[in-house]
Amino acid sequence: MSRRIIPVADISAVPDIAGAAFTPRGILTDAYARPMRDLRISITDRCNFRCVYCMPRAVFNKDYPFLPHSALLSFEEIERLARIFVAHGVSKIRLTGGEPLLRKNIERLIERLARMTTADGLPLDVTLTTNGSLLERKARALKDAGLNRVTVSLDALDDALFRRMNDADFAPASVLDGIAAAQAAGLAPLKVNMVVKRGTNDREIVPMARHFKGSSIVLRFIEYMDVGTSNGWNMTEVLPSAEVVARIAEAFPLEPLEPHSTAETAQRWGYADGSGEIGVISSVTRAFCGTCTRARLSTEGKLYLCLFASSGHDLRALVRNGSSDADIAAAIAGIWQKRADRYSQLRGSGAPIGQDDGAPRVEMSYIGG
């Protein structure tokens, strides 16, 4: 029986560093004047869950060729690249995976990042997204290392449904224990993300809202996205955020809230009784490309400019071939300044997406959500 392999490691190019070095000035904008403010760093391509919308077991099975440790960026390499990105204006770094807590000694990396300050002299905002499976045992160490806050993925409270969705026989109660441990450790404000797939877990929308209402935890509902090529995405399985809000509002009256910033991806809704808020991320039905400030660094050092990209830029090659910080800074500047990605806007408008349309897109499990 042949294995289905999703190519992710050979769709990149080494950036050109010919010409004068570039001195970072704390602000770097792309072709649409969007600054680079957020960097998401995937620190492992492995995960202990096999969620059907991200790493389906049919593809990521026991024979799947995950990256060898030598291919991953070391903590020293991540720190070096992070410092260059921060000099360019990045103020928030989010660690992702795979499942980032599977990376051995992750606390050491967090300590390195937490010591950094932004171009404005402020503490760097260091956050992490996790499936919560290891959070109960690691929450205190993560906080002590300097982690500011966490976002936990949880797609259902129903035990049988959640076990079926993560396809790893992992109980939601254990994720909830991890969330409680994170709260106790002071990793706040804490967010919980639920990917909503019509016909699969949409009946959990109101129970999830009820559970977290009044807890100080912000629950966010994410539309099922057409990311990568392995999850068999179909538009009929997308439940628009407007319907999510409507369902919750029937049980708990809601009122719109102002965004925290123009780059915020979630639309905020507050409970009318003042007992907290929810968010909806309309990644399919409401494009937010126009304010996107995010860059993504893959597990093996490829820079991606869009979650829906089909190619990346090999920064690891520059790090390992002896390039100076100034040369790497110049490469990053050249890449970002040419950035014109707006996949979701083009998809929504029906306009041609570009020459890469139809090419295999990078997997979400490879660069983080």
GISULFEN-V509585 format. One line per field, one symbol per residue. ss: DSSP state (~ for helix, > for strand, _ for the rest). psi: psi as a letter, one per 20 degrees, with the letter a starting at -180 (. if undefined). burial: # if it has 16 or more other C-alpha atoms within 10 Angstrom, else .. A space follows every 50 residues. Layout:
ss->???
psi->???
burial->???
//
This chain:
ss->___________>>_______________>_____>__>>>>>________ __________________~~~___~~~~~~~~~~~~~____>>>>>___~ ~~___~~~~~~~~~__>_____>_>>>>>>____~~~~~~~~~~~___>> >>>_____~~~~~~~~_____~~~~~~~~~~~~~~_____>>>>>>>___ _~~~~~~~~~~~_____>>>>>>___________~~~>__~~~~~~~~~~ ~__>>>__________>>>>>_____>>>>>_______~~~__>>>>___ _>>>_______>>>~~~~~~____~~~~~~~~~~~~~_____~~~~~~~_ _____________~~~~__
psi->pqqopopiiklrqpqpjqaqqpoqjippqaikkpqohpppopiqjqqirl phifmphhgmaijpnrqqhhhqprhggggghghgghhiipippppacboh iippkhhhgggghiiqqrhjjqppoorqpqiihjhgiigghgghijpgrq pppoiqhpgggghhgikjkpqhhhghhgghhgghijnqppqppoppopif jiiigghggggipjiipoppppppqmpajijkqphijpoqhhhggggghh hopqqqqqqhrhjphqpppqphjjkarrqpomiginqkhhjpjpqporhk kpppiqhkqjqapnhhhghijjqrhhgghgggghghhipkplghggghij qphahipiqpqqqhihjq.
burial->.....#.##.##..#.#...##.#.#####.#.################# #######.##...........####..##.#################### ###..##.######.####....#############.###.##.###### ########..#######..###..#####.###.####.#########.. ##.######..##...###############.....#####..##.###. .#.#........#.#######....##############.########## ###################.....#############.#.#####..... ..#......##########
//
